[in-house]
Amino acid sequence: MAKIAVLGYGVVGSGTVEVIEKNKEGLLKKAGQEIEIKYILDLRDFPDSPYKDKFVKDFNVILNDPEISVVVEVIGGIKPSYDFVKSSLLAGKSVVTSNKELVAKKGAELLKIAHEKGVNFFFEASVGGGIPIIRPLHQCLSANRIDEIAGILNGTTNFILTKMIRDNMAFDDALKTAQELGYAERNPSADVDGIDACRKICILASLSFGKHVYPDNIHTEGITKITPEDVAYCENFGGSIKLIGWASRQDDGKVAVMVCPAFIHEDSQLAGVNDVFNAILVRGDSTGDVVFYGKGAGKLPTASAVVADVVIAVKMNSSSKSLYWEDSDQDFIEDTDKIVLENYVRVNGISKDEAEALFGKVSYLTRKDAPEGELAFITPAISEKDCNEAVAKLGDKLLGRIRVLDY
């Protein structure tokens, strides 16, 4: 019998307990032994819970119990999660987590400790919720050199953009709808400012390219400046606006990583991903494009990924050799100024000659009922540095800028 502890009894924690208890017989067959939840750590009291006898408030009870072989961390954040996870690994206990912030910021260190101690640090649920992506990357696609990885990594922002596109909503109205439906938090910053997507693409890029990508080094933009006017011009472009986290191997051997709203063409496999669904495109040198699609969050989908990791952790008697990346001083990350992309630009009060003097030969877009003096166009592929300098010269004549991506 494998005895485990669950740290945190919030949405994912309670879902994890529910899935394990509900599927005990099936998990027994898959793990080769019964999985028993011995402890649930939470500072709150749950007197009416059927698991009330399992609750503890002192982490040391779990840490010092030699019977506990796997610790499930679903508290979130860095404090106290980092201390709990690190201590568990050092004590020779495998850890399973859904904590994207923890993995994005501390993954290299925690993976190294797990390998040194002969245990595992698993985090399938940290990216994509119930969508399998971590294990496919380091096992199923291991024969490939990953050249690019890009995705719609946040269901909340994708829902908001879908409402803006389908229902011609302004951003604020679409956000309010998302909050009313429970898709967005009262404070939606982590979602709408791109922070959540940044953490996820950092994890995916770290695994794909073998070196830790830290969120603080990644240019990150959210969707708060997207307008219905931009949506209309994107329709004329023949595509959709999506918040994309992406990482791409460059010709000089470095890796470009960014999170940004983007025009993507309607032929893209990501263009038709709507509402709260996520999709992750992996571009390998042997497979070409492979896309993973599904709901990226939710109590039971995320809990499903957590429990799957628990089953594998219980079955393994050594560290996974393929789930690993090295720490890095970030010298392999491409300078954002050197990234070359096309851009959508919307301006007011400048002529076509002035636009082309700033950006070069551009392709113009149109929309119904555009006011006099408004101009929208797609630039040629230019460096971020050159585009930023041109945009700066526009001053308050700039109405919008969105990058154009080829996925």
C-alpha positions in Angstrom: 0.0 0.0 0.0 1.3 3.5 -0.9 0.4 6.2 1.5 0.3 9.8 0.4 -0.4 13.2 1.8 -2.3 16.1 0.1 -1.2 19.6 0.9 -4.1 22.0 0.4 -7.8 21.3 0.3 -9.0 23.9 -2.1 -10.5 23.3 -5.6 -7.7 21.1 -6.9 -6.9 19.5 -3.5 -10.5 18.4 -2.9 -10.7 17.3 -6.5 -7.6 15.1 -6.0 -9.0 13.5 -2.9 -12.4 12.9 -4.7 -10.7 11.3 -7.7 -8.6 9.0 -5.6 -11.4 7.9 -3.4 -13.9 7.5 -6.3 -11.5 5.5 -8.4 -9.8 3.3 -5.8 -10.3 0.0 -7.6 -9.1 1.3 -11.0 -6.1 3.0 -9.4 -5.2 -0.2 -7.6 -4.9 -2.0 -11.0 -2.9 0.8 -12.6 -0.5 1.4 -9.7 -0.1 -2.2 -8.7 -1.0 -1.4 -5.1 -3.7 0.5 -3.2 -3.2 4.3 -2.8 -4.3 5.6 0.6 -4.6 9.2 1.5 -3.2 9.3 5.1 -3.0 13.1 5.6 -4.6 16.2 4.2 -2.9 19.4 5.3 -5.0 22.6 5.6 -5.2 25.3 8.2 -9.0 25.3 8.0 -11.4 22.9 9.8 -13.7 20.6 7.9 -15.9 19.0 10.6 -18.5 17.8 8.1 -16.0 16.2 5.7 -16.0 12.4 5.4 -12.2 12.8 5.5 -12.1 14.8 8.7 -9.9 12.3 10.5 -7.2 12.8 7.9 -6.7 16.6 8.4 -3.6 17.9 10.0 -2.3 21.5 10.4 1.4 20.8 11.0 3.4 19.9 7.9 6.1 18.3 10.1 3.6 15.5 10.9 3.8 14.6 7.2 7.5 15.2 6.8 8.5 13.0 9.7 6.2 10.1 8.8 8.3 7.4 7.0 5.1 5.8 5.6 4.4 8.8 3.4 6.1 8.1 0.0 4.3 10.7 -2.2 3.4 14.3 -1.3 0.8 16.1 -3.4 1.3 19.9 -3.3 -1.8 21.8 -4.5 -1.6 24.9 -2.3 -0.2 27.2 -5.1 2.2 30.1 -4.9 5.7 30.1 -3.6 5.3 30.4 0.2 5.0 28.0 1.9 4.8 25.6 -1.1 8.5 25.8 -2.0 9.6 25.0 1.6 7.2 22.1 1.8 8.2 20.6 -1.6 11.9 21.1 -1.1 11.8 19.5 2.4 9.7 16.6 1.1 12.2 15.9 -1.7 15.2 16.1 0.7 13.4 13.6 2.9 13.2 11.1 0.1 9.6 11.6 -0.7 8.4 12.1 -4.3 6.3 15.2 -5.0 3.4 15.8 -7.4 2.3 19.4 -7.9 -0.1 21.5 -10.0 1.7 24.7 -9.0 2.8 26.4 -12.2 4.4 29.4 -10.4 6.6 27.0 -8.3 7.7 25.0 -11.3 8.4 28.1 -13.4 10.5 29.7 -10.8 12.1 26.7 -8.9 11.8 23.8 -11.3 15.5 23.3 -12.1 16.5 23.3 -8.4 13.7 20.9 -7.4 14.3 18.5 -10.2 18.0 18.4 -9.3 17.2 17.5 -5.7 14.7 14.9 -6.8 17.4 13.2 -9.0 20.0 13.4 -6.2 17.6 11.7 -3.8 16.3 9.1 -6.3 12.7 10.3 -6.1 10.5 12.2 -8.5 9.1 15.7 -8.9 6.1 15.5 -11.3 4.0 18.4 -12.5 1.8 17.3 -15.4 -1.1 19.4 -14.0 0.9 22.7 -14.0 0.4 23.3 -17.7 -2.9 22.6 -19.5 -4.8 21.2 -16.5 -6.2 17.9 -17.8 -4.4 18.2 -21.2 -1.4 15.8 -21.3 1.6 17.7 -22.5 4.5 17.3 -20.0 4.8 13.6 -20.3 4.3 13.6 -24.1 7.1 16.2 -24.4 9.7 14.2 -22.5 8.7 10.7 -23.5 6.4 10.3 -26.6 8.3 13.1 -28.5 11.7 12.4 -27.2 13.0 11.3 -30.6 12.4 14.8 -31.9 14.4 18.0 -31.7 11.7 20.5 -30.6 12.1 23.6 -32.8 9.0 25.5 -31.6 6.3 25.3 -29.1 3.3 27.7 -28.9 -0.1 27.7 -27.4 -3.2 29.2 -26.1 -2.3 28.5 -22.5 -5.0 30.5 -20.5 -8.7 29.6 -20.8 -9.9 32.9 -19.2 -8.2 35.1 -21.8 -9.3 32.9 -24.6 -12.9 33.1 -23.4 -12.7 36.9 -23.2 -11.2 37.1 -26.7 -13.9 34.7 -28.0 -16.6 37.0 -26.6 -15.0 40.0 -28.2 -14.8 38.3 -31.6 -18.2 36.5 -31.7 -20.3 39.1 -29.8 -18.4 42.3 -30.6 -17.9 42.9 -26.9 -15.5 45.5 -25.5 -12.8 44.0 -23.3 -14.3 45.3 -20.0 -17.7 43.7 -20.8 -16.2 40.4 -21.8 -14.2 40.3 -18.6 -17.3 41.0 -16.6 -19.0 38.1 -18.3 -16.1 35.8 -17.6 -16.2 36.8 -13.9 -19.9 36.3 -13.7 -19.5 32.8 -15.1 -16.6 32.0 -12.7 -13.9 31.8 -15.4 -12.1 34.9 -14.2 -11.1 35.9 -10.6 -12.2 39.1 -8.9 -8.6 40.2 -9.5 -7.9 38.9 -13.0 -4.4 40.2 -13.4 -2.6 36.9 -13.6 -4.8 35.9 -16.5 -5.4 39.1 -18.5 -1.9 40.5 -18.0 -0.3 37.3 -19.4 1.4 36.2 -16.1 -0.3 32.7 -16.1 0.6 32.1 -19.7 4.2 33.2 -19.1 4.7 30.7 -16.3 3.4 27.9 -18.5 5.4 28.7 -21.6 8.5 28.9 -19.3 7.9 25.4 -18.1 7.3 24.1 -21.6 10.3 25.9 -23.0 12.5 24.6 -20.2 11.5 21.1 -20.9 11.7 21.5 -24.7 15.2 23.1 -24.8 16.8 21.6 -21.7 17.6 24.8 -19.8 15.6 26.7 -17.2 13.7 29.6 -18.6 12.8 32.1 -15.9 9.6 34.2 -16.1 11.3 37.4 -15.2 13.4 37.2 -18.4 10.4 36.9 -20.8 8.6 39.7 -22.5 5.0 39.4 -21.5 1.9 41.3 -22.7 -1.7 40.7 -21.9 -5.0 41.4 -23.6 -6.2 44.5 -21.8 -5.5 46.8 -24.8 -7.3 44.7 -27.4 -10.3 46.6 -28.9 -13.3 45.6 -31.1 -11.6 47.7 -33.8 -8.6 45.5 -33.7 -10.9 42.4 -33.9 -12.5 43.9 -37.0 -9.2 44.5 -38.7 -8.1 41.0 -37.8 -11.2 39.7 -39.7 -10.1 41.6 -42.7 -6.6 40.1 -42.3 -8.2 36.7 -42.3 -7.5 35.4 -38.9 -8.2 35.6 -35.1 -6.6 37.3 -32.2 -5.3 34.9 -29.5 -3.0 35.3 -26.5 0.0 33.1 -27.4 2.9 31.9 -25.3 5.6 30.8 -27.7 9.2 29.7 -27.8 11.2 29.2 -30.9 14.7 27.9 -31.7 16.6 30.7 -33.6 19.2 30.4 -36.3 22.0 31.5 -33.9 21.1 28.7 -31.5 19.4 30.8 -29.0 15.7 30.5 -28.0 13.2 33.4 -28.5 10.4 33.3 -25.9 7.5 35.7 -25.6 3.9 36.0 -24.4 1.7 38.4 -26.5 -1.6 38.8 -28.2 -1.2 37.9 -31.8 -2.9 37.9 -35.2 -2.9 34.3 -36.4 -4.2 33.2 -39.7 -7.5 31.3 -40.0 -5.6 28.3 -41.4 -3.7 27.9 -38.1 -4.6 25.0 -36.0 -4.8 27.4 -33.1 -7.2 29.9 -34.8 -10.4 27.8 -34.1 -9.7 27.2 -30.4 -12.4 29.2 -28.6 -14.0 29.7 -25.2 -12.2 28.3 -22.3 -10.3 25.7 -24.3 -6.5 25.6 -24.5 -4.3 24.2 -27.3 -0.6 23.6 -27.4 1.3 23.2 -30.7 4.6 21.3 -30.7 6.8 21.6 -33.8 9.3 18.7 -33.9 11.9 18.0 -36.6 10.5 14.5 -37.2 6.8 14.8 -36.4 6.1 18.2 -37.7 3.2 19.9 -35.9 1.4 18.1 -33.1 -1.4 19.8 -31.3 -2.8 19.0 -27.8 -6.3 20.3 -27.1 -8.8 20.4 -24.3 -9.9 22.3 -21.2 -6.9 23.8 -19.5 -8.3 24.1 -16.0 -11.1 23.0 -13.8 -11.4 21.0 -10.6 -11.6 17.5 -12.0 -9.6 17.8 -15.2 -6.6 19.2 -13.2 -7.1 16.6 -10.4 -7.1 13.9 -13.1 -3.6 15.0 -14.1 -2.4 15.2 -10.5 -3.7 11.7 -9.7 -2.1 10.3 -12.9 1.2 11.6 -11.7 0.6 10.0 -8.3 0.1 6.6 -9.9 3.3 6.9 -11.9 5.2 8.1 -8.8 3.9 5.1 -6.8 5.0 2.7 -9.5 8.6 4.1 -10.0 11.5 3.1 -7.9 13.9 5.6 -9.3 14.0 9.1 -10.7 12.7 9.8 -14.2 15.7 10.3 -16.4 13.8 12.2 -19.2 12.0 14.7 -17.0 14.8 17.1 -16.3 16.4 20.4 -17.3 19.5 22.2 -16.2 19.7 25.5 -14.4 20.8 28.4 -16.6 22.1 32.0 -16.4 19.7 32.8 -19.3 22.5 33.4 -21.8 20.6 31.2 -24.3 17.5 33.4 -24.3 17.4 35.6 -27.4 17.4 39.3 -26.7 13.8 40.5 -27.2 15.1 43.5 -29.3 16.5 41.0 -31.9 13.3 39.0 -32.4 12.0 39.6 -35.9 8.2 39.5 -36.6 5.5 41.1 -38.6 3.2 43.6 -36.7 -0.3 44.9 -37.0 -0.3 48.6 -36.4 -3.4 50.9 -36.1 -2.8 54.7 -36.2 -4.7 57.9 -36.5 -3.7 61.1 -38.4 -0.8 59.9 -40.5 -0.6 59.3 -44.2 0.4 56.2 -46.1 3.6 57.8 -47.1 4.4 58.5 -43.4 3.5 55.0 -42.4 5.9 53.5 -45.0 8.6 55.9 -44.1 8.5 54.5 -40.6 7.8 50.8 -41.2 8.8 50.1 -44.8 6.4 48.5 -47.4 3.2 47.6 -45.5 0.0 45.8 -46.3 -3.2 47.8 -45.6 -6.3 46.5 -43.9 -9.8 47.8 -43.9 -12.9 47.6 -41.7 -16.5 48.7 -41.9 -17.2 52.3 -40.6 -13.6 53.1 -40.0 -13.4 56.9 -39.1 -11.6 59.3 -41.4 -7.9 59.4 -40.6 -7.7 55.9 -39.2 -5.1 53.6 -40.9 -4.3 50.0 -40.2 -1.6 47.8 -41.7 0.7 44.8 -41.4 4.4 45.7 -41.4 7.1 43.6 -43.0 9.1 41.3 -40.7 11.2 43.7 -38.7 13.1 43.5 -35.4 11.4 44.4 -32.1 14.0 47.2 -31.7 13.1 48.8 -35.1 9.4 48.4 -34.5 9.6 49.9 -31.1 11.5 52.8 -32.4 9.0 53.4 -35.1 6.1 53.1 -32.8 7.7 55.6 -30.3 7.8 58.2 -33.1 4.0 57.9 -33.5 3.3 59.2 -30.0 -0.4 59.5 -29.3 -1.2 58.7 -33.0 -0.7 55.1 -32.2 -4.0 53.3 -31.5 -2.9 49.7 -31.4 -0.1 47.2 -32.1 -0.3 43.5 -32.2 2.3 41.0 -33.4 1.6 38.6 -36.2 2.6 34.9 -35.6 2.9 32.0 -38.0 1.3 29.1 -36.2 
